[in-house]
Amino acid sequence: MAARRSVARMFAGPEEWNRRRLQVLFAAATVVAMAIMLGILWSVAALFDSGSEANAMASDAQLMGSADASRPVDIEVAQPGPLSTDSAATIELPQPSTLGAAQVGSGFPRAAEGAMSQLIAIDRAAIESVSVVTAQDVITAWAADGGPTARDWSGVVAVRTLLEGAGLPANGASALTVQLEPAMGKIVESGSDSTTVCVDFILTASVQGAQSDRIAVADCQHMAWQTDRWMIATGPEAEPMPSLWPGTQESINAGYQWLEVLP
């Protein structure tokens, strides 16, 4: 069996072998982190998985148990799937009116839709940077005292895991690009000074020499209004919702709504 695998590697070509190696390394690093992290990290685990190895590892992690026992590791529903013909309502999101700390869009209104827009701006600035340092700068500027930190925020850990899986340094590299597009969302709780919102993104990652991969990735956060802006609130991060491919029956059943950015 070992000889057969060696022969297969010889004829796979360098690009294909590098891609397979990346998939295995990425899955291994993420399964370790999956046991302790919530939020968007679990979905990132399958980003480069096109075979059974990472799925098997994720299943093993689920059997062993994790810190988030209520959150099953279900990779399939986060990947592109059959779309539903059922309708879903739309959440209209405001545009930023200014550029805030850590180069994050800001100036959103004091409403749940403004809080959701602010969370999107925070997540995109951190994750799309593909830099642990930048992600840490973002959360330091946009978390209230007693909230997630540069050490433990799920966004920082997600970026770190991406880079570790790709064999890249903490400040990233041009070999890896990530795009985070908000597709659906849900306002879980709403108040004048605090609200809990969830965003279901489509995350697209490209590694030099390999095709792009896409997967749904959800982030939920408690948001608090402080002085003149929304920030990620004091305390633990919000209980996560499933990462579901936008437009599937599962995403509609979960209560996600389409997102539309106002002109």
GULUMNU-120774 format. One line per field, with one value per residue: residue number from 1; chain; z, y, x of N, C-alpha, C in turn. Coordinates in nm, 3 decimals. Atoms other than C-alpha are relative to their C-alpha. Layout:
<sites>
nr = (NUM ...)
kette = (A ...)
n_c3 = (Z ...)
n_c2 = (Y ...)
n_c1 = (X ...)
ca_c3 = (Z ...)
ca_c2 = (Y ...)
ca_c1 = (X ...)
c_c3 = (Z ...)
c_c2 = (Y ...)
c_c1 = (X ...)
</sites>
This chain:
<sites>
nr = (1 2 3 4 5 6 7 8 9 10 11 12 13 14 15 16 17 18 19 20 21 22 23 24 25 26 27 28 29 30 31 32 33 34 35 36 37 38 39 40 41 42 43 44 45 46 47 48 49 50 51 52 53 54 55 56 57 58 59 60 61 62 63 64 65 66 67 68 69 70 71 72 73 74 75 76 77 78 79 80 81 82 83 84 85 86 87 88 89 90 91 92 93 94 95 96 97 98 99 100 101 102 103 104 105 106 107 108 109 110 111 112 113 114 115 116 117 118 119 120 121 122 123 124 125 126 127 128 129 130 131 132 133 134 135 136 137 138 139 140 141 142 143 144 145 146 147 148 149 150 151 152 153 154 155 156 157 158 159 160 161 162 163 164 165 166 167 168 169 170 171 172 173 174 175 176 177 178 179 180 181 182 183 184 185 186 187 188 189 190 191 192 193 194 195 196 197 198 199 200 201 202 203 204 205 206 207 208 209 210 211 212 213 214 215 216 217 218 219 220 221 222 223 224 225 226 227 228 229 230 231 232 233 234 235 236 237 238 239 240 241 242 243 244 245 246 247 248 249 250 251 252 253 254 255 256 257 258 259 260 261 262 263)
kette = (A A A A A A A A A A A A A A A A A A A A A A A A A A A A A A A A A A A A A A A A A A A A A A A A A A A A A A A A A A A A A A A A A A A A A A A A A A A A A A A A A A A A A A A A A A A A A A A A A A A A A A A A A A A A A A A A A A A A A A A A A A A A A A A A A A A A A A A A A A A A A A A A A A A A A A A A A A A A A A A A A A A A A A A A A A A A A A A A A A A A A A A A A A A A A A A A A A A A A A A A A A A A A A A A A A A A A A A A A A A A A A A A A A A A A A A A A A A A A A A A A A A A A A A A A A A A A A A A A A A A A A A)
n_c3 = (0.000 -0.007 0.130 0.094 -0.026 0.048 0.145 0.031 -0.023 0.106 0.123 -0.026 0.038 -0.118 -0.046 -0.063 -0.126 -0.095 -0.041 -0.091 -0.125 -0.067 -0.054 -0.118 -0.105 -0.043 -0.077 -0.127 -0.088 -0.037 -0.091 -0.133 -0.044 -0.004 -0.132 -0.098 0.054 0.050 0.107 0.140 0.021 0.034 0.142 0.070 -0.004 0.121 0.115 0.106 -0.002 0.117 -0.009 -0.119 -0.115 -0.097 -0.050 -0.099 -0.118 -0.065 -0.065 -0.118 -0.101 -0.053 -0.087 -0.122 -0.075 0.011 -0.094 0.049 0.027 0.068 0.137 0.075 0.108 0.120 0.109 0.124 0.013 0.022 0.138 0.097 0.006 0.071 -0.044 -0.024 0.069 -0.103 -0.011 -0.131 -0.009 0.024 -0.096 0.071 -0.077 0.036 0.040 -0.098 0.029 -0.032 -0.020 -0.142 -0.049 0.068 0.139 0.008 0.028 -0.121 0.018 0.024 -0.091 -0.127 0.027 0.018 0.133 -0.011 -0.071 0.092 0.096 -0.068 -0.015 0.132 0.025 -0.089 0.046 0.130 -0.018 -0.067 0.070 0.134 -0.011 -0.012 -0.084 -0.143 -0.060 0.036 -0.071 -0.139 -0.004 0.021 -0.119 -0.107 0.021 0.016 -0.108 -0.125 -0.111 -0.048 0.113 0.062 0.001 0.111 -0.019 0.003 0.091 0.102 0.127 -0.004 0.007 0.136 0.089 -0.035 0.048 0.145 0.033 -0.039 0.095 0.128 -0.019 0.022 -0.124 -0.065 0.072 0.129 0.121 0.120 0.051 -0.050 -0.002 -0.059 0.019 -0.089 0.053 -0.078 0.086 -0.078 -0.138 -0.092 -0.120 -0.104 -0.102 0.039 -0.098 0.042 -0.032 0.018 0.092 0.041 0.144 0.066 0.144 0.073 0.109 0.091 -0.008 0.117 -0.020 0.114 -0.023 0.126 0.064 -0.022 0.024 -0.118 -0.074 -0.063 -0.105 -0.085 -0.133 -0.076 -0.122 -0.085 -0.105 -0.076 0.033 -0.098 0.044 -0.094 0.037 0.133 0.094 -0.044 -0.027 -0.053 -0.139 -0.113 -0.030 0.102 0.131 0.005 0.043 0.147 0.083 0.100 0.126 0.099 0.133 0.016 0.096 -0.015 -0.089 -0.137 -0.040 -0.020 -0.119 -0.117 -0.025 0.067 0.100 0.096 -0.033 0.112 -0.041 0.056 0.078)
n_c2 = (-0.121 -0.116 -0.016 -0.051 -0.142 -0.071 -0.009 -0.098 -0.132 -0.030 -0.037 -0.103 -0.130 -0.078 -0.086 0.082 0.052 -0.109 -0.025 0.107 -0.021 -0.113 0.045 0.084 -0.084 -0.094 0.073 0.043 -0.116 -0.052 0.092 -0.032 -0.125 0.015 0.046 -0.108 -0.126 -0.012 -0.098 0.032 0.089 0.139 0.014 -0.016 0.130 0.077 -0.088 0.062 0.144 0.053 0.145 0.059 -0.003 -0.102 0.035 0.105 -0.061 -0.078 0.096 0.048 -0.106 -0.006 0.115 -0.022 -0.107 -0.129 -0.099 -0.042 0.126 -0.022 -0.039 0.112 -0.032 0.042 -0.071 0.008 -0.107 -0.126 -0.001 -0.023 0.107 -0.033 -0.124 0.008 -0.098 -0.076 -0.138 -0.048 -0.145 -0.069 -0.100 -0.108 -0.042 -0.132 -0.017 -0.076 -0.143 -0.044 0.106 -0.001 0.054 0.118 -0.004 0.071 -0.087 -0.031 -0.101 0.064 -0.051 0.067 0.094 0.136 0.008 -0.065 0.092 0.107 -0.057 -0.018 0.132 0.038 -0.079 0.052 0.133 -0.007 -0.062 0.095 0.127 -0.021 -0.043 0.121 -0.039 0.009 -0.131 -0.089 0.046 -0.041 -0.145 -0.024 0.033 -0.091 -0.128 0.012 0.076 -0.073 0.054 0.124 0.079 0.081 -0.065 0.032 0.135 0.106 -0.023 0.106 -0.050 0.012 0.142 0.046 -0.044 0.078 0.137 -0.006 -0.017 0.121 0.105 -0.029 -0.006 -0.138 -0.072 -0.066 -0.121 0.036 0.001 -0.017 0.131 0.032 -0.111 0.037 -0.096 0.029 -0.070 0.023 0.042 0.005 -0.039 0.014 -0.082 0.093 -0.085 -0.139 -0.104 -0.129 -0.007 0.131 0.090 0.118 0.020 0.106 -0.020 0.120 -0.046 0.093 -0.020 0.052 -0.004 0.043 0.025 -0.010 0.128 0.089 -0.066 -0.057 0.079 -0.084 0.065 -0.092 -0.015 -0.090 -0.062 -0.063 -0.080 -0.100 -0.132 -0.102 -0.138 -0.072 -0.140 -0.036 0.110 0.137 0.078 0.133 -0.028 0.065 0.136 0.102 -0.015 0.053 0.139 -0.003 0.067 0.084 -0.055 0.067 -0.060 -0.094 0.033 0.138 0.011 -0.003 -0.138 -0.066 0.058 -0.051 -0.137 -0.098 -0.086 -0.056 -0.130 -0.095 -0.123 -0.115 -0.087)
n_c1 = (0.083 -0.089 -0.064 0.100 0.018 -0.120 0.010 0.104 -0.056 -0.097 0.069 0.100 -0.054 -0.035 0.108 0.103 -0.052 -0.002 0.138 0.041 -0.074 0.063 0.128 -0.022 -0.055 0.104 0.099 -0.059 -0.012 0.131 0.066 -0.051 0.062 0.145 0.043 0.004 0.047 0.135 0.011 -0.025 -0.115 0.029 0.023 -0.127 -0.066 0.021 -0.022 -0.078 0.025 0.071 -0.003 0.058 -0.090 0.038 0.132 -0.017 -0.059 0.104 0.089 -0.070 0.004 0.135 0.018 -0.077 0.064 -0.064 0.052 0.132 0.066 0.127 -0.028 -0.055 -0.092 0.070 -0.065 0.078 0.099 -0.070 -0.048 0.108 0.099 0.125 0.062 0.144 0.085 0.072 -0.047 -0.048 0.003 -0.127 -0.048 -0.066 -0.117 -0.052 -0.139 -0.079 -0.010 -0.135 -0.099 -0.031 -0.127 -0.056 0.044 0.128 0.113 0.076 0.103 0.129 0.103 0.028 0.109 -0.052 -0.060 -0.131 -0.088 -0.038 -0.096 -0.128 -0.062 -0.051 -0.121 -0.106 -0.043 -0.067 -0.132 -0.089 -0.020 -0.055 -0.139 -0.083 -0.112 0.032 -0.026 0.110 0.120 -0.014 0.022 0.143 0.080 -0.041 0.068 0.146 0.063 0.013 -0.077 0.057 0.046 -0.106 -0.131 -0.089 -0.049 0.100 0.113 0.012 -0.052 -0.146 -0.034 0.032 -0.108 -0.119 0.016 -0.015 -0.141 -0.071 0.033 -0.064 -0.144 -0.041 -0.029 0.113 0.037 0.059 -0.082 0.082 0.039 0.133 0.095 0.129 0.109 0.112 0.116 0.122 0.111 0.123 -0.021 0.113 -0.001 0.045 0.060 -0.018 0.029 -0.056 -0.142 -0.063 0.070 -0.077 0.021 -0.076 -0.022 -0.042 -0.087 -0.066 -0.144 -0.073 -0.145 -0.080 -0.141 -0.072 -0.020 0.114 0.127 0.062 0.097 0.101 0.077 0.074 -0.060 0.087 -0.051 0.101 -0.063 0.073 -0.050 0.040 -0.020 -0.084 -0.024 0.050 -0.022 0.022 -0.120 0.026 0.032 -0.068 0.043 -0.031 0.063 0.136 0.019 -0.002 0.100 -0.066 -0.048 0.084 -0.014 0.112 0.104 0.047 0.115 -0.051 -0.027 0.130 0.061 -0.073 0.042 -0.084 0.063 -0.094 -0.056 -0.007 -0.066 0.069 -0.089)
ca_c3 = (0.000 0.090 -0.242 -0.431 -0.256 -0.341 -0.708 -0.705 -0.562 -0.832 -1.108 -0.934 -1.026 -0.788 -0.780 -0.701 -0.435 -0.271 -0.266 -0.106 0.152 0.231 0.277 0.524 0.718 0.730 0.853 1.122 1.259 1.262 1.434 1.729 1.746 1.691 2.038 2.207 1.972 1.877 1.602 1.252 1.310 1.274 0.914 0.813 0.899 0.571 0.346 0.157 0.207 -0.117 0.004 0.288 0.511 0.669 0.692 0.879 1.114 1.179 1.256 1.497 1.671 1.706 1.857 2.106 2.206 2.200 2.406 2.192 2.222 2.088 1.758 1.528 1.283 0.965 0.669 0.400 0.479 0.463 0.109 -0.208 -0.222 -0.372 -0.353 -0.221 -0.404 -0.072 -0.013 0.270 0.392 0.340 0.590 0.453 0.565 0.580 0.427 0.646 0.676 0.795 0.832 1.193 1.401 1.243 0.899 0.968 0.815 1.078 1.134 1.127 1.285 1.635 1.517 1.481 1.110 1.197 1.443 1.177 0.928 1.187 1.256 0.882 0.857 1.156 1.025 0.672 0.785 1.005 0.796 0.450 0.577 0.619 0.890 1.258 1.346 1.156 1.304 1.650 1.577 1.461 1.769 2.003 1.851 1.822 2.137 2.455 2.779 2.900 2.552 2.312 2.309 2.060 2.206 2.214 1.960 1.718 1.424 1.529 1.580 1.241 1.063 1.254 1.160 0.794 0.789 0.980 0.743 0.443 0.596 0.594 0.849 1.085 0.866 0.567 0.215 -0.137 -0.197 0.001 -0.063 0.122 0.039 0.285 0.131 0.356 0.207 0.479 0.837 1.142 1.415 1.722 1.982 1.941 2.179 2.166 2.327 2.269 2.010 1.900 1.530 1.309 0.959 0.718 0.485 0.176 0.232 -0.081 -0.048 -0.318 -0.283 -0.553 -0.801 -0.694 -0.770 -0.530 -0.262 -0.117 0.197 0.417 0.746 1.013 1.289 1.575 1.819 2.099 1.995 2.230 2.152 2.316 2.282 1.905 1.757 1.777 1.931 2.014 2.365 2.700 2.790 2.592 2.222 2.128 2.083 1.717 1.453 1.190 0.886 0.603 0.230 0.153 -0.018 0.077 0.259 0.570 0.570 0.534 0.800 1.037 1.006 0.797 0.577 0.267 0.311 0.088 0.120 0.072 -0.191)
ca_c2 = (0.000 0.240 0.174 0.239 0.575 0.671 0.594 0.798 1.094 1.070 1.102 1.360 1.646 1.905 2.136 1.857 1.710 2.052 2.096 1.755 1.826 2.160 1.992 1.739 1.995 2.237 1.977 1.853 2.201 2.290 1.976 2.066 2.419 2.299 2.147 2.487 2.750 2.869 3.096 3.093 2.862 2.529 2.594 2.706 2.351 2.221 2.500 2.296 1.955 1.778 1.422 1.192 1.249 1.577 1.461 1.152 1.363 1.596 1.294 1.162 1.500 1.494 1.145 1.248 1.545 1.915 2.227 2.299 1.977 2.137 2.224 1.921 1.922 1.908 2.005 1.906 2.173 2.446 2.351 2.442 2.242 2.233 2.571 2.617 2.790 2.910 3.282 3.455 3.810 4.069 4.270 4.608 4.707 5.065 5.179 5.304 5.681 5.695 5.494 5.395 5.246 4.980 5.084 4.935 5.095 5.269 5.529 5.285 5.382 5.286 4.998 4.621 4.661 4.899 4.647 4.376 4.604 4.681 4.311 4.249 4.531 4.393 4.036 4.131 4.357 4.082 3.769 3.912 4.053 3.696 3.839 3.746 4.087 4.274 4.058 4.132 4.505 4.487 4.311 4.531 4.836 4.690 4.484 4.643 4.600 4.244 4.119 3.900 3.972 3.963 3.626 3.445 3.605 3.342 3.565 3.574 3.198 3.142 3.349 3.173 2.833 2.929 3.038 2.735 2.503 2.679 2.674 3.054 3.305 3.503 3.813 3.620 3.598 3.670 3.295 3.289 3.520 3.515 3.686 3.705 3.793 3.843 3.660 3.601 3.710 3.690 3.940 3.716 3.983 4.356 4.652 5.017 4.965 4.594 4.335 3.989 3.931 3.646 3.669 3.377 3.450 3.281 3.241 3.197 3.109 3.073 2.918 2.994 2.708 2.565 2.640 2.845 2.677 2.812 2.737 2.899 3.037 3.198 3.441 3.547 3.822 4.023 4.387 4.688 5.057 5.259 5.637 5.664 5.319 4.950 4.723 4.354 4.339 4.251 3.883 3.558 3.548 3.468 3.113 3.033 2.945 2.678 2.772 2.693 2.741 3.051 2.979 2.614 2.492 2.445 2.813 2.930 2.689 2.827 3.172 3.336 3.627 3.771 4.072 4.377 4.674 5.002 5.240)
ca_c1 = (0.000 0.284 0.457 0.136 0.093 0.452 0.393 0.074 0.264 0.531 0.273 0.051 0.283 0.433 0.130 -0.114 0.112 0.162 -0.214 -0.270 -0.001 -0.166 -0.504 -0.369 -0.163 -0.454 -0.700 -0.460 -0.395 -0.762 -0.884 -0.661 -0.798 -1.156 -1.165 -1.126 -1.266 -1.616 -1.745 -1.605 -1.308 -1.485 -1.587 -1.241 -1.135 -1.272 -1.150 -0.894 -1.056 -1.144 -1.094 -1.181 -0.876 -0.987 -1.349 -1.236 -1.026 -1.319 -1.539 -1.276 -1.268 -1.645 -1.636 -1.369 -1.579 -1.507 -1.560 -1.866 -2.059 -2.377 -2.206 -2.172 -1.886 -2.092 -1.877 -2.127 -2.389 -2.124 -2.025 -2.220 -2.541 -2.891 -3.063 -3.415 -3.699 -3.846 -3.822 -3.638 -3.670 -3.397 -3.195 -3.092 -2.744 -2.613 -2.287 -2.000 -1.975 -1.616 -1.297 -1.238 -0.960 -0.737 -0.866 -1.210 -1.520 -1.734 -2.004 -2.296 -2.629 -2.742 -2.961 -2.929 -2.858 -2.575 -2.434 -2.439 -2.265 -1.999 -1.938 -1.900 -1.646 -1.450 -1.445 -1.348 -1.064 -0.923 -0.974 -0.901 -0.572 -0.441 -0.218 -0.224 -0.080 -0.351 -0.628 -0.491 -0.486 -0.848 -0.986 -0.781 -0.948 -1.299 -1.361 -1.494 -1.302 -1.349 -1.435 -1.234 -0.862 -0.578 -0.486 -0.821 -1.058 -1.190 -1.096 -0.730 -0.724 -0.890 -0.624 -0.347 -0.489 -0.517 -0.154 -0.030 -0.213 -0.062 0.286 0.308 0.439 0.216 0.224 0.089 0.219 0.098 0.069 -0.258 -0.554 -0.885 -1.214 -1.504 -1.841 -2.147 -2.445 -2.706 -2.758 -2.980 -3.061 -3.083 -3.156 -3.201 -3.185 -3.086 -2.745 -2.681 -2.769 -2.663 -2.615 -2.496 -2.351 -2.321 -2.029 -1.892 -1.519 -1.307 -0.940 -0.680 -0.337 -0.083 -0.076 -0.413 -0.776 -0.990 -1.199 -1.524 -1.715 -1.978 -1.852 -2.070 -1.981 -2.208 -2.120 -2.275 -2.242 -2.255 -2.297 -2.019 -2.006 -2.048 -1.991 -2.072 -1.808 -1.785 -1.927 -1.775 -1.784 -1.761 -1.837 -2.196 -2.321 -2.250 -2.506 -2.436 -2.231 -2.472 -2.437 -2.649 -2.979 -3.006 -3.314 -3.101 -3.000 -3.361 -3.484 -3.218 -3.372 -3.103 -3.213 -3.054 -2.828 -2.855 -2.620 -2.803 -2.663)
c_c3 = (0.000 -0.133 -0.100 0.021 -0.052 -0.150 -0.039 0.017 -0.114 -0.124 0.022 -0.046 0.123 0.052 0.073 0.134 0.106 0.052 0.098 0.136 0.080 0.063 0.129 0.116 0.057 0.088 0.137 0.097 0.051 0.096 0.144 0.054 0.018 0.138 0.098 -0.052 -0.047 -0.121 -0.134 -0.021 -0.050 -0.150 -0.080 -0.007 -0.132 -0.126 -0.115 -0.010 -0.124 0.003 0.133 0.124 0.105 0.056 0.108 0.129 0.075 0.072 0.127 0.111 0.063 0.097 0.132 0.087 -0.016 0.102 -0.039 -0.039 -0.075 -0.148 -0.078 -0.109 -0.129 -0.118 -0.122 -0.016 -0.019 -0.142 -0.096 -0.011 -0.073 0.061 0.011 -0.083 0.100 0.011 0.142 -0.002 -0.019 0.112 -0.077 0.087 -0.045 -0.040 0.112 -0.041 0.029 0.011 0.145 0.032 -0.074 -0.143 -0.023 -0.026 0.123 -0.032 -0.031 0.103 0.123 -0.014 -0.024 -0.135 -0.001 0.071 -0.090 -0.102 0.063 0.019 -0.133 -0.029 0.085 -0.053 -0.131 0.015 0.061 -0.087 -0.137 0.004 -0.007 0.078 0.145 0.065 -0.029 0.072 0.146 0.016 -0.010 0.127 0.118 -0.009 0.010 0.101 0.125 0.107 0.054 -0.110 -0.057 -0.010 -0.122 0.011 -0.026 -0.095 -0.110 -0.135 -0.008 -0.015 -0.139 -0.098 0.028 -0.057 -0.151 -0.039 0.037 -0.100 -0.134 0.012 -0.022 0.133 0.050 -0.071 -0.141 -0.113 -0.120 -0.057 0.042 0.000 0.050 -0.024 0.083 -0.044 0.085 -0.092 0.073 0.144 0.082 0.120 0.111 0.111 -0.038 0.114 -0.042 0.023 -0.016 -0.092 -0.031 -0.144 -0.050 -0.149 -0.060 -0.125 -0.099 0.003 -0.120 0.025 -0.121 0.044 -0.134 -0.057 0.019 -0.022 0.132 0.064 0.069 0.104 0.078 0.137 0.074 0.122 0.072 0.112 0.073 -0.032 0.100 -0.056 0.108 -0.058 -0.136 -0.102 0.063 0.021 0.041 0.151 0.099 0.019 -0.111 -0.133 0.000 -0.042 -0.152 -0.062 -0.102 -0.120 -0.111 -0.135 -0.027 -0.109 0.004 0.095 0.146 0.048 0.025 0.125 0.128 0.033 -0.061 -0.102 -0.093 0.045 -0.126 0.052 -0.070 -0.080 0.078)
c_c2 = (0.127 0.026 0.059 0.149 0.080 0.017 0.104 0.142 0.040 0.050 0.109 0.137 0.085 0.085 -0.079 -0.054 0.110 0.029 -0.107 0.015 0.113 -0.042 -0.078 0.084 0.093 -0.069 -0.038 0.117 0.046 -0.091 0.025 0.124 -0.014 -0.037 0.114 0.128 -0.008 0.091 -0.053 -0.109 -0.137 -0.019 0.013 -0.133 -0.074 0.075 -0.067 -0.150 -0.041 -0.151 -0.046 0.017 0.101 -0.029 -0.106 0.057 0.083 -0.091 -0.054 0.104 0.008 -0.116 0.019 0.108 0.129 0.094 0.045 -0.124 0.017 0.030 -0.118 0.048 -0.054 0.082 0.011 0.118 0.136 0.013 0.025 -0.120 0.045 0.124 -0.016 0.104 0.076 0.139 0.030 0.152 0.058 0.098 0.105 0.059 0.138 -0.004 0.070 0.147 0.055 -0.121 0.009 -0.059 -0.127 -0.013 -0.081 0.101 0.020 0.106 -0.059 0.045 -0.089 -0.088 -0.137 -0.016 0.066 -0.089 -0.112 0.051 0.018 -0.132 -0.047 0.073 -0.051 -0.132 0.007 0.060 -0.099 -0.120 0.021 0.048 -0.118 0.032 -0.006 0.138 0.096 -0.040 0.039 0.150 0.031 -0.028 0.087 0.132 -0.012 -0.093 0.087 -0.064 -0.125 -0.088 -0.084 0.078 -0.043 -0.142 -0.107 0.023 -0.107 0.045 -0.011 -0.146 -0.057 0.038 -0.080 -0.142 -0.008 0.004 -0.123 -0.112 0.020 0.006 0.138 0.069 0.078 0.128 -0.028 0.000 0.008 -0.133 -0.038 0.126 -0.051 0.113 -0.045 0.083 -0.029 -0.034 0.002 0.040 -0.021 0.092 -0.086 0.074 0.145 0.093 0.128 0.007 -0.133 -0.086 -0.118 -0.030 -0.113 0.031 -0.131 0.045 -0.114 0.035 -0.069 0.016 -0.056 -0.016 -0.002 -0.139 -0.098 0.079 0.053 -0.101 0.094 -0.080 0.108 0.004 0.107 0.057 0.067 0.075 0.083 0.135 0.102 0.139 0.073 0.135 0.033 -0.112 -0.134 -0.068 -0.142 0.010 -0.072 -0.141 -0.097 0.032 -0.071 -0.146 -0.003 -0.067 -0.087 0.080 -0.078 0.068 0.088 -0.044 -0.143 -0.001 0.006 0.144 0.076 -0.052 0.053 0.144 0.107 0.078 0.054 0.137 0.087 0.131 0.116 0.087 0.125)
c_c1 = (0.087 0.067 -0.098 -0.023 0.119 -0.004 -0.103 0.052 0.093 -0.072 -0.105 0.048 0.021 -0.116 -0.106 0.049 0.007 -0.140 -0.047 0.068 -0.064 -0.133 0.018 0.052 -0.106 -0.103 0.055 0.009 -0.135 -0.072 0.045 -0.068 -0.150 -0.051 -0.017 -0.063 -0.145 0.001 0.043 0.104 -0.037 -0.018 0.129 0.074 -0.010 0.038 0.073 -0.026 -0.078 -0.003 -0.054 0.086 -0.044 -0.138 0.010 0.056 -0.103 -0.098 0.062 -0.006 -0.138 -0.024 0.074 -0.061 0.077 -0.061 -0.139 -0.078 -0.131 0.019 0.059 0.093 -0.060 0.054 -0.091 -0.094 0.065 0.054 -0.116 -0.091 -0.124 -0.065 -0.152 -0.075 -0.087 0.060 0.046 -0.003 0.140 0.030 0.078 0.111 0.049 0.146 0.077 0.007 0.139 0.092 0.047 0.135 0.037 -0.051 -0.129 -0.111 -0.086 -0.105 -0.136 -0.102 -0.021 -0.126 0.062 0.067 0.138 0.100 0.047 0.102 0.137 0.073 0.059 0.131 0.117 0.053 0.077 0.140 0.099 0.031 0.064 0.144 0.096 0.128 -0.044 0.015 -0.114 -0.128 0.006 -0.023 -0.149 -0.079 0.038 -0.075 -0.152 -0.067 -0.006 0.087 -0.068 -0.056 0.113 0.130 0.080 0.054 -0.108 -0.117 -0.001 0.053 0.151 0.041 -0.029 0.111 0.127 -0.009 0.012 0.148 0.082 -0.025 0.066 0.151 0.057 0.027 -0.121 -0.044 -0.050 0.100 -0.093 -0.047 -0.141 -0.086 -0.135 -0.100 -0.119 -0.119 -0.123 -0.117 -0.134 0.031 -0.126 0.021 -0.061 -0.072 0.029 -0.040 0.068 0.151 0.073 -0.085 0.090 -0.034 0.089 0.009 0.050 0.074 0.027 0.149 0.065 0.149 0.071 0.144 0.070 0.026 -0.114 -0.129 -0.057 -0.095 -0.096 -0.076 -0.075 0.064 -0.080 0.070 -0.116 0.071 -0.106 0.064 -0.055 0.030 0.079 0.038 -0.060 0.016 -0.036 0.136 -0.042 -0.004 0.091 -0.054 0.035 -0.068 -0.135 -0.001 -0.011 -0.122 0.073 0.047 -0.068 0.015 -0.122 -0.098 -0.047 -0.120 0.044 0.023 -0.130 -0.068 0.066 -0.038 0.088 -0.083 0.107 0.047 0.009 0.059 -0.068 0.098 0.040)
</sites>
